[in-house]
Amino acid sequence: MTWLGALSLALALYGVIVLLEWVYARLLARPEWAAQAAGLSIVLRATDAEAWVEDVVRRIGRLLPGAPGEPPEFLQVLVSEADSTDQTLPILERLCRDYRFLGWVEPGLEPADVLAQCRHRAVLWLEVSPRTSPTGVAAMVEAVLGALLRSRVQA
């Protein structure tokens, strides 16, 4: 990838983050939508992500308010493994035991079946694979979760 391609990708990711934060803030600013947008489900669907999936989960855990590992009622984080050929599955299983805010989704489920397990109407679906930037995934989750936490403090 050339430097121009990397710069374009970084700017596009930044634009998506800003757009998501803006849209989410506008939804929560309207009282009639507050009940519907009161929570967020994050789905991490990982394929061959053994090298960095644990780092992303730890970063999410550090952002959460309250006791470490305690799941806040307004947030659901589901992890799912999708046909990995590396050690992603055992890593995800261990993370689900270590972090109580994580929910486990059985491997191989279709996306519609995974969505059916989401508690909240707002869903951030992230497909993570070796082609995905771990920094980009973590930055996106941090931006959306940060906007959600700021909106809950203001409410």
N, CA and C atoms as an extended XYZ file, in Angstrom:
465
Properties=species:S:1:pos:R:3:atomname:S:1:resname:S:1:resid:I:1 pbc="F F F"
N         0.861       -1.165        0.000 N   MET     1
C         0.000        0.000        0.000 CA  MET     1
C         0.906        1.226        0.000 C   MET     1
N         0.584        2.164       -0.849 N   THR     2
C         1.371        3.386       -0.931 CA  THR     2
C         1.004        4.315        0.213 C   THR     2
N         1.809        5.338        0.426 N   TRP     3
C         1.519        6.302        1.491 CA  TRP     3
C         0.237        7.054        1.200 C   TRP     3
N        -0.062        7.275       -0.083 N   LEU     4
C        -1.287        7.971       -0.449 CA  LEU     4
C        -2.511        7.100       -0.128 C   LEU     4
N        -2.389        5.812       -0.398 N   GLY     5
C        -3.472        4.893       -0.061 CA  GLY     5
C        -3.686        4.811        1.436 C   GLY     5
N        -2.592        4.769        2.208 N   ALA     6
C        -2.701        4.718        3.669 CA  ALA     6
C        -3.320        6.004        4.207 C   ALA     6
N        -2.925        7.126        3.650 N   LEU     7
C        -3.498        8.403        4.074 CA  LEU     7
C        -4.994        8.459        3.755 C   LEU     7
N        -5.365        8.004        2.577 N   SER     8
C        -6.783        7.983        2.191 CA  SER     8
C        -7.593        7.091        3.128 C   SER     8
N        -7.054        5.925        3.458 N   LEU     9
C        -7.734        5.009        4.374 CA  LEU     9
C        -7.892        5.637        5.756 C   LEU     9
N        -6.843        6.292        6.249 N   ALA    10
C        -6.906        6.929        7.566 CA  ALA    10
C        -7.936        8.051        7.582 C   ALA    10
N        -7.972        8.862        6.540 N   LEU    11
C        -8.951        9.947        6.472 CA  LEU    11
C       -10.375        9.409        6.360 C   LEU    11
N       -10.557        8.344        5.601 N   ALA    12
C       -11.889        7.747        5.481 CA  ALA    12
C       -12.353        7.198        6.823 C   ALA    12
N       -11.466        6.524        7.544 N   LEU    13
C       -11.817        5.991        8.865 CA  LEU    13
C       -12.159        7.126        9.821 C   LEU    13
N       -11.370        8.192        9.804 N   TYR    14
C       -11.654        9.343       10.662 CA  TYR    14
C       -13.025        9.935       10.321 C   TYR    14
N       -13.343       10.027        9.040 N   GLY    15
C       -14.643       10.550        8.621 CA  GLY    15
C       -15.789        9.698        9.119 C   GLY    15
N       -15.626        8.389        9.069 N   VAL    16
C       -16.668        7.481        9.562 CA  VAL    16
C       -16.861        7.665       11.060 C   VAL    16
N       -15.759        7.801       11.792 N   ILE    17
C       -15.855        7.981       13.244 CA  ILE    17
C       -16.583        9.281       13.578 C   ILE    17
N       -16.214       10.359       12.902 N   VAL    18
C       -16.867       11.651       13.150 CA  VAL    18
C       -18.352       11.568       12.804 C   VAL    18
N       -18.666       10.931       11.687 N   LEU    19
C       -20.069       10.791       11.277 CA  LEU    19
C       -20.863        9.981       12.301 C   LEU    19
N       -20.313        8.852       12.751 N   LEU    20
C       -21.006        8.034       13.749 CA  LEU    20
C       -21.233        8.804       15.047 C   LEU    20
N       -20.220        9.541       15.488 N   GLU    21
C       -20.363       10.315       16.717 CA  GLU    21
C       -21.436       11.390       16.552 C   GLU    21
N       -21.451       12.058       15.408 N   TRP    22
C       -22.443       13.111       15.151 CA  TRP    22
C       -23.856       12.531       15.127 C   TRP    22
N       -24.050       11.438       14.401 N   VAL    23
C       -25.374       10.826       14.302 CA  VAL    23
C       -25.834       10.338       15.668 C   VAL    23
N       -24.960        9.685       16.404 N   TYR    24
C       -25.341        9.151       17.707 CA  TYR    24
C       -25.706       10.275       18.669 C   TYR    24
N       -24.935       11.364       18.638 N   ALA    25
C       -25.240       12.510       19.509 CA  ALA    25
C       -26.593       13.122       19.152 C   ALA    25
N       -26.925       13.185       17.882 N   ARG    26
C       -28.206       13.757       17.466 CA  ARG    26
C       -29.375       12.864       17.869 C   ARG    26
N       -29.189       11.568       17.812 N   LEU    27
C       -30.260       10.660       18.218 CA  LEU    27
C       -30.560       10.785       19.702 C   LEU    27
N       -29.501       10.875       20.504 N   LEU    28
C       -29.711       10.961       21.941 CA  LEU    28
C       -30.185       12.332       22.386 C   LEU    28
N       -30.012       13.354       21.541 N   ALA    29
C       -30.451       14.700       21.894 CA  ALA    29
C       -31.970       14.827       21.817 C   ALA    29
N       -32.638       13.912       21.142 N   ARG    30
C       -34.091       13.954       21.002 CA  ARG    30
C       -34.732       13.076       22.062 C   ARG    30
N       -35.491       13.668       22.980 N   PRO    31
C       -36.076       12.883       24.081 CA  PRO    31
C       -36.969       11.739       23.610 C   PRO    31
N       -37.703       11.943       22.514 N   GLU    32
C       -38.606       10.881       22.065 CA  GLU    32
C       -37.859        9.645       21.576 C   GLU    32
N       -36.571        9.818       21.223 N   TRP    33
C       -35.778        8.674       20.782 CA  TRP    33
C       -34.900        8.121       21.891 C   TRP    33
N       -34.864        8.796       23.020 N   ALA    34
C       -33.931        8.407       24.075 CA  ALA    34
C       -34.167        6.983       24.554 C   ALA    34
N       -35.436        6.596       24.682 N   ALA    35
C       -35.725        5.241       25.164 CA  ALA    35
C       -35.254        4.191       24.167 C   ALA    35
N       -35.387        4.494       22.862 N   GLN    36
C       -34.969        3.540       21.848 CA  GLN    36
C       -33.455        3.473       21.719 C   GLN    36
N       -32.775        4.592       21.935 N   ALA    37
C       -31.333        4.640       21.738 CA  ALA    37
C       -30.585        4.588       23.062 C   ALA    37
N       -31.195        4.006       24.083 N   ALA    38
C       -30.617        4.028       25.418 CA  ALA    38
C       -29.417        3.106       25.566 C   ALA    38
N       -29.216        2.182       24.661 N   GLY    39
C       -28.113        1.245       24.795 CA  GLY    39
C       -27.473        0.920       23.469 C   GLY    39
N       -26.380        0.192       23.542 N   LEU    40
C       -25.624       -0.164       22.355 CA  LEU    40
C       -25.151       -1.601       22.478 C   LEU    40
N       -25.303       -2.343       21.400 N   SER    41
C       -24.714       -3.677       21.299 CA  SER    41
C       -23.560       -3.600       20.314 C   SER    41
N       -22.405       -4.079       20.734 N   ILE    42
C       -21.237       -4.130       19.862 CA  ILE    42
C       -20.981       -5.598       19.544 C   ILE    42
N       -20.876       -5.905       18.263 N   VAL    43
C       -20.583       -7.278       17.829 CA  VAL    43
C       -19.202       -7.286       17.198 C   VAL    43
N       -18.289       -8.055       17.784 N   LEU    44
C       -16.962       -8.266       17.211 CA  LEU    44
C       -16.956       -9.659       16.602 C   LEU    44
N       -16.981       -9.732       15.304 N   ARG    45
C       -16.954      -11.018       14.600 CA  ARG    45
C       -15.541      -11.205       14.066 C   ARG    45
N       -14.778      -12.075       14.698 N   ALA    46
C       -13.351      -12.194       14.435 CA  ALA    46
C       -13.012      -13.409       13.592 C   ALA    46
N       -12.135      -13.198       12.623 N   THR    47
C       -11.585      -14.261       11.794 CA  THR    47
C       -10.075      -14.091       11.753 C   THR    47
N        -9.346      -15.102       12.193 N   ASP    48
C        -7.880      -15.073       12.175 CA  ASP    48
C        -7.326      -13.782       12.778 C   ASP    48
N        -7.804      -13.430       13.966 N   ALA    49
C        -7.410      -12.178       14.611 CA  ALA    49
C        -6.657      -12.424       15.916 C   ALA    49
N        -5.971      -13.565       16.021 N   GLU    50
C        -5.305      -13.919       17.276 CA  GLU    50
C        -4.269      -12.891       17.713 C   GLU    50
N        -3.657      -12.206       16.775 N   ALA    51
C        -2.559      -11.302       17.099 CA  ALA    51
C        -3.015      -10.073       17.874 C   ALA    51
N        -4.283       -9.685       17.743 N   TRP    52
C        -4.660       -8.415       18.359 CA  TRP    52
C        -6.058       -8.337       18.930 C   TRP    52
N        -6.859       -9.377       18.844 N   VAL    53
C        -8.230       -9.302       19.351 CA  VAL    53
C        -8.251       -9.064       20.862 C   VAL    53
N        -7.289       -9.628       21.572 N   GLU    54
C        -7.252       -9.430       23.021 CA  GLU    54
C        -6.993       -7.965       23.366 C   GLU    54
N        -6.121       -7.302       22.617 N   ASP    55
C        -5.841       -5.891       22.859 CA  ASP    55
C        -7.093       -5.039       22.667 C   ASP    55
N        -7.867       -5.333       21.635 N   VAL    56
C        -9.093       -4.569       21.385 CA  VAL    56
C       -10.081       -4.766       22.541 C   VAL    56
N       -10.243       -5.992       23.012 N   VAL    57
C       -11.165       -6.265       24.128 CA  VAL    57
C       -10.695       -5.549       25.391 C   VAL    57
N        -9.401       -5.570       25.665 N   ARG    58
C        -8.874       -4.882       26.849 CA  ARG    58
C        -9.121       -3.374       26.767 C   ARG    58
N        -8.969       -2.799       25.575 N   ARG    59
C        -9.214       -1.364       25.401 CA  ARG    59
C       -10.682       -1.035       25.666 C   ARG    59
N       -11.577       -1.886       25.222 N   ILE    60
C       -13.003       -1.673       25.498 CA  ILE    60
C       -13.236       -1.733       27.008 C   ILE    60
N       -12.637       -2.715       27.665 N   GLY    61
C       -12.803       -2.865       29.111 CA  GLY    61
C       -12.323       -1.657       29.894 C   GLY    61
N       -11.224       -1.031       29.450 N   ARG    62
C       -10.706        0.152       30.144 CA  ARG    62
C       -11.641        1.356       30.007 C   ARG    62
N       -12.459        1.389       28.974 N   LEU    63
C       -13.365        2.519       28.758 CA  LEU    63
C       -14.625        2.448       29.608 C   LEU    63
N       -14.957        1.271       30.085 N   LEU    64
C       -16.225        1.087       30.775 CA  LEU    64
C       -16.207        1.688       32.173 C   LEU    64
N       -17.303        2.348       32.549 N   PRO    65
C       -17.383        2.895       33.900 CA  PRO    65
C       -17.655        1.786       34.913 C   PRO    65
N       -17.422        2.082       36.173 N   GLY    66
C       -17.741        1.123       37.226 CA  GLY    66
C       -16.614        0.156       37.495 C   GLY    66
N       -16.959       -0.923       38.178 N   ALA    67
C       -15.978       -1.932       38.556 CA  ALA    67
C       -15.430       -2.624       37.312 C   ALA    67
N       -14.136       -2.950       37.323 N   PRO    68
C       -13.551       -3.621       36.159 CA  PRO    68
C       -14.273       -4.930       35.850 C   PRO    68
N       -14.634       -5.078       34.605 N   GLY    69
C       -15.287       -6.301       34.161 CA  GLY    69
C       -16.777       -6.357       34.378 C   GLY    69
N       -17.325       -5.404       35.118 N   GLU    70
C       -18.771       -5.407       35.353 CA  GLU    70
C       -19.488       -4.908       34.101 C   GLU    70
N       -20.485       -5.630       33.650 N   PRO    71
C       -21.187       -5.197       32.440 CA  PRO    71
C       -22.203       -4.090       32.741 C   PRO    71
N       -22.037       -2.895       32.162 N   PRO    72
C       -23.065       -1.871       32.350 CA  PRO    72
C       -24.330       -2.267       31.588 C   PRO    72
N       -25.474       -1.906       32.120 N   GLU    73
C       -26.740       -2.328       31.503 CA  GLU    73
C       -26.960       -1.723       30.125 C   GLU    73
N       -26.348       -0.577       29.849 N   PHE    74
C       -26.575        0.097       28.571 CA  PHE    74
C       -25.661       -0.410       27.461 C   PHE    74
N       -24.766       -1.330       27.782 N   LEU    75
C       -23.807       -1.806       26.785 CA  LEU    75
C       -23.763       -3.325       26.772 C   LEU    75
N       -23.739       -3.867       25.573 N   GLN    76
C       -23.578       -5.310       25.382 CA  GLN    76
C       -22.460       -5.492       24.368 C   GLN    76
N       -21.497       -6.320       24.687 N   VAL    77
C       -20.414       -6.625       23.753 CA  VAL    77
C       -20.459       -8.122       23.488 C   VAL    77
N       -20.716       -8.480       22.242 N   LEU    78
C       -20.757       -9.887       21.841 CA  LEU    78
C       -19.542      -10.194       20.980 C   LEU    78
N       -18.937      -11.342       21.211 N   VAL    79
C       -17.830      -11.779       20.369 CA  VAL    79
C       -18.231      -13.072       19.678 C   VAL    79
N       -17.810      -13.172       18.430 N   SER    80
C       -18.147      -14.333       17.626 CA  SER    80
C       -16.942      -14.685       16.766 C   SER    80
N       -16.708      -15.936       16.608 N   GLU    81
C       -15.605      -16.413       15.779 CA  GLU    81
C       -16.175      -16.904       14.464 C   GLU    81
N       -15.492      -16.571       13.368 N   ALA    82
C       -16.002      -16.935       12.044 CA  ALA    82
C       -14.923      -17.649       11.236 C   ALA    82
N       -14.851      -18.958       11.346 N   ASP    83
C       -13.985      -19.792       10.512 CA  ASP    83
C       -12.505      -19.435       10.571 C   ASP    83
N       -11.983      -19.220       11.763 N   SER    84
C       -10.565      -18.917       11.908 CA  SER    84
C        -9.728      -20.169       11.720 C   SER    84
N        -8.519      -19.952       11.206 N   THR    85
C        -7.573      -21.056       11.056 CA  THR    85
C        -6.440      -20.933       12.068 C   THR    85
N        -6.500      -19.907       12.921 N   ASP    86
C        -5.472      -19.714       13.942 CA  ASP    86
C        -6.083      -19.940       15.328 C   ASP    86
N        -5.545      -19.333       16.340 N   GLN    87
C        -5.985      -19.545       17.734 CA  GLN    87
C        -7.024      -18.526       18.191 C   GLN    87
N        -7.740      -17.878       17.263 N   THR    88
C        -8.737      -16.873       17.638 CA  THR    88
C        -9.819      -17.466       18.533 C   THR    88
N       -10.335      -18.637       18.212 N   LEU    89
C       -11.418      -19.247       18.994 CA  LEU    89
C       -11.025      -19.462       20.462 C   LEU    89
N        -9.904      -20.133       20.770 N   PRO    90
C        -9.550      -20.305       22.178 CA  PRO    90
C        -9.292      -18.976       22.896 C   PRO    90
N        -8.749      -18.003       22.191 N   ILE    91
C        -8.511      -16.690       22.802 CA  ILE    91
C        -9.840      -16.047       23.166 C   ILE    91
N       -10.815      -16.087       22.256 N   LEU    92
C       -12.121      -15.501       22.536 CA  LEU    92
C       -12.818      -16.227       23.690 C   LEU    92
N       -12.709      -17.550       23.735 N   GLU    93
C       -13.316      -18.305       24.832 CA  GLU    93
C       -12.711      -17.886       26.167 C   GLU    93
N       -11.393      -17.720       26.215 N   ARG    94
C       -10.721      -17.301       27.454 CA  ARG    94
C       -11.136      -15.879       27.829 C   ARG    94
N       -11.211      -14.984       26.837 N   LEU    95
C       -11.610      -13.599       27.120 CA  LEU    95
C       -13.020      -13.537       27.700 C   LEU    95
N       -13.904      -14.389       27.216 N   CYS    96
C       -15.278      -14.401       27.739 CA  CYS    96
C       -15.310      -14.871       29.191 C   CYS    96
N       -14.389      -15.735       29.566 N   ARG    97
C       -14.307      -16.146       30.973 CA  ARG    97
C       -13.707      -15.030       31.833 C   ARG    97
N       -12.736      -14.307       31.285 N   ASP    98
C       -12.021      -13.275       32.038 CA  ASP    98
C       -12.788      -11.955       32.149 C   ASP    98
N       -13.571      -11.622       31.149 N   TYR    99
C       -14.272      -10.333       31.099 CA  TYR    99
C       -15.774      -10.574       31.094 C   TYR    99
N       -16.418      -10.223       32.199 N   ARG   100
C       -17.851      -10.503       32.317 CA  ARG   100
C       -18.705       -9.620       31.422 C   ARG   100
N       -18.150       -8.544       30.888 N   PHE   101
C       -18.942       -7.699       29.994 CA  PHE   101
C       -19.063       -8.300       28.600 C   PHE   101
N       -18.311       -9.367       28.323 N   LEU   102
C       -18.368      -10.006       27.009 CA  LEU   102
C       -19.434      -11.095       26.986 C   LEU   102
N       -20.155      -11.138       25.882 N   GLY   103
C       -21.095      -12.221       25.652 CA  GLY   103
C       -20.575      -13.102       24.527 C   GLY   103
N       -20.800      -14.366       24.633 N   TRP   104
C       -20.301      -15.333       23.641 CA  TRP   104
C       -21.401      -15.692       22.657 C   TRP   104
N       -21.059      -15.713       21.397 N   VAL   105
C       -21.965      -16.165       20.347 CA  VAL   105
C       -21.333      -17.412       19.737 C   VAL   105
N       -22.108      -18.449       19.603 N   GLU   106
C       -21.586      -19.702       19.058 CA  GLU   106
C       -20.960      -19.482       17.676 C   GLU   106
N       -19.832      -20.140       17.404 N   PRO   107
C       -19.177      -19.993       16.102 CA  PRO   107
C       -20.062      -20.493       14.964 C   PRO   107
N       -19.922      -19.862       13.823 N   GLY   108
C       -20.595      -20.321       12.619 CA  GLY   108
C       -22.020      -19.849       12.428 C   GLY   108
N       -22.553      -19.034       13.339 N   LEU   109
C       -23.917      -18.544       13.169 CA  LEU   109
C       -23.989      -17.522       12.045 C   LEU   109
N       -25.113      -17.499       11.387 N   GLU   110
C       -25.349      -16.489       10.355 CA  GLU   110
C       -25.509      -15.120       11.021 C   GLU   110
N       -25.197      -14.043       10.289 N   PRO   111
C       -25.329      -12.697       10.878 CA  PRO   111
C       -26.715      -12.405       11.448 C   PRO   111
N       -27.773      -12.858       10.814 N   ALA   112
C       -29.131      -12.611       11.319 CA  ALA   112
C       -29.338      -13.269       12.678 C   ALA   112
N       -28.747      -14.461       12.868 N   ASP   113
C       -28.865      -15.151       14.152 CA  ASP   113
C       -28.068      -14.431       15.245 C   ASP   113
N       -26.938      -13.853       14.860 N   VAL   114
C       -26.148      -13.083       15.820 CA  VAL   114
C       -26.908      -11.819       16.213 C   VAL   114
N       -27.481      -11.132       15.239 N   LEU   115
C       -28.251       -9.915       15.519 CA  LEU   115
C       -29.446      -10.204       16.426 C   LEU   115
N       -30.019      -11.376       16.303 N   ALA   116
C       -31.161      -11.737       17.143 CA  ALA   116
C       -30.769      -11.812       18.624 C   ALA   116
N       -29.490      -11.980       18.918 N   GLN   117
C       -29.026      -12.054       20.300 CA  GLN   117
C       -28.687      -10.685       20.892 C   GLN   117
N       -28.756       -9.631       20.068 N   CYS   118
C       -28.452       -8.282       20.550 CA  CYS   118
C       -29.606       -7.745       21.379 C   CYS   118
N       -29.296       -7.176       22.550 N   ARG   119
C       -30.311       -6.627       23.452 CA  ARG   119
C       -30.789       -5.246       23.025 C   ARG   119
N       -29.932       -4.492       22.355 N   HIS   120
C       -30.233       -3.095       22.057 CA  HIS   120
C       -30.502       -2.899       20.563 C   HIS   120
N       -31.260       -1.841       20.270 N   ARG   121
C       -31.612       -1.546       18.876 CA  ARG   121
C       -30.437       -0.970       18.097 C   ARG   121
N       -29.561       -0.254       18.770 N   ALA   122
C       -28.363        0.289       18.127 CA  ALA   122
C       -27.271       -0.781       18.181 C   ALA   122
N       -26.737       -1.134       17.003 N   VAL   123
C       -25.723       -2.191       16.921 CA  VAL   123
C       -24.526       -1.675       16.116 C   VAL   123
N       -23.342       -1.848       16.679 N   LEU   124
C       -22.095       -1.574       15.964 CA  LEU   124
C       -21.502       -2.932       15.621 C   LEU   124
N       -21.532       -3.283       14.341 N   TRP   125
C       -21.067       -4.596       13.869 CA  TRP   125
C       -19.680       -4.415       13.276 C   TRP   125
N       -18.699       -5.143       13.811 N   LEU   126
C       -17.329       -5.025       13.330 CA  LEU   126
C       -16.808       -6.393       12.918 C   LEU   126
N       -16.476       -6.514       11.649 N   GLU   127
C       -15.838       -7.723       11.130 CA  GLU   127
C       -14.339       -7.504       11.280 C   GLU   127
N       -13.678       -8.316       12.067 N   VAL   128
C       -12.247       -8.153       12.279 CA  VAL   128
C       -11.503       -9.353       11.731 C   VAL   128
N       -10.467       -9.067       10.944 N   SER   129
C        -9.690      -10.106       10.286 CA  SER   129
C        -8.257       -9.597       10.137 C   SER   129
N        -7.369      -10.402        9.567 N   PRO   130
C        -5.987       -9.928        9.379 CA  PRO   130
C        -5.910       -8.670        8.493 C   PRO   130
N        -6.900       -8.452        7.641 N   ARG   131
C        -6.896       -7.268        6.772 CA  ARG   131
C        -7.393       -6.019        7.495 C   ARG   131
N        -7.984       -6.195        8.679 N   THR   132
C        -8.538       -5.084        9.439 CA  THR   132
C        -7.449       -4.455       10.293 C   THR   132
N        -7.464       -3.153       10.386 N   SER   133
C        -6.500       -2.447       11.221 CA  SER   133
C        -6.952       -2.516       12.684 C   SER   133
N        -6.143       -3.129       13.566 N   PRO   134
C        -6.539       -3.185       14.974 CA  PRO   134
C        -6.671       -1.790       15.570 C   PRO   134
N        -5.822       -0.875       15.145 N   THR   135
C        -5.914        0.495       15.638 CA  THR   135
C        -7.208        1.136       15.183 C   THR   135
N        -7.610        0.867       13.945 N   GLY   136
C        -8.859        1.422       13.420 CA  GLY   136
C       -10.076        0.877       14.140 C   GLY   136
N       -10.080       -0.431       14.406 N   VAL   137
C       -11.207       -1.044       15.126 CA  VAL   137
C       -11.295       -0.460       16.533 C   VAL   137
N       -10.168       -0.410       17.222 N   ALA   138
C       -10.171        0.128       18.578 CA  ALA   138
C       -10.586        1.599       18.583 C   ALA   138
N       -10.107        2.374       17.609 N   ALA   139
C       -10.460        3.793       17.548 CA  ALA   139
C       -11.954        3.978       17.294 C   ALA   139
N       -12.527        3.147       16.426 N   MET   140
C       -13.955        3.261       16.143 CA  MET   140
C       -14.781        2.923       17.381 C   MET   140
N       -14.433        1.831       18.055 N   VAL   141
C       -15.165        1.443       19.269 CA  VAL   141
C       -15.014        2.530       20.327 C   VAL   141
N       -13.803        3.053       20.494 N   GLU   142
C       -13.569        4.104       21.493 CA  GLU   142
C       -14.383        5.355       21.175 C   GLU   142
N       -14.464        5.733       19.888 N   ALA   143
C       -15.220        6.936       19.519 CA  ALA   143
C       -16.712        6.758       19.789 C   ALA   143
N       -17.272        5.635       19.371 N   VAL   144
C       -18.706        5.403       19.561 CA  VAL   144
C       -19.025        5.231       21.042 C   VAL   144
N       -18.224        4.459       21.744 N   LEU   145
C       -18.458        4.252       23.175 CA  LEU   145
C       -18.255        5.557       23.950 C   LEU   145
N       -17.266        6.338       23.551 N   GLY   146
C       -17.055        7.643       24.182 CA  GLY   146
C       -18.254        8.559       24.008 C   GLY   146
N       -18.821        8.583       22.795 N   ALA   147
C       -20.009        9.406       22.556 CA  ALA   147
C       -21.182        8.914       23.400 C   ALA   147
N       -21.327        7.603       23.511 N   LEU   148
C       -22.410        7.042       24.320 CA  LEU   148
C       -22.236        7.419       25.795 C   LEU   148
N       -21.024        7.292       26.306 N   LEU   149
C       -20.783        7.618       27.717 CA  LEU   149
C       -20.971        9.104       27.981 C   LEU   149
N       -20.514        9.969       27.068 N   ARG   150
C       -20.709       11.417       27.240 CA  ARG   150
C       -22.186       11.764       27.229 C   ARG   150
N       -22.946       11.124       26.362 N   SER   151
C       -24.379       11.425       26.288 CA  SER   151
C       -25.102       10.976       27.555 C   SER   151
N       -24.639        9.902       28.172 N   ARG   152
C       -25.266        9.422       29.397 CA  ARG   152
C       -24.929       10.340       30.566 C   ARG   152
N       -23.745       10.946       30.560 N   VAL   153
C       -23.378       11.885       31.619 CA  VAL   153
C       -24.197       13.163       31.496 C   VAL   153
N       -24.444       13.623       30.251 N   GLN   154
C       -25.196       14.848       30.012 CA  GLN   154
C       -26.677       14.681       30.314 C   GLN   154
N       -27.185       13.452       30.188 N   ALA   155
C       -28.623       13.218       30.374 CA  ALA   155
C       -29.041       13.317       31.819 C   ALA   155
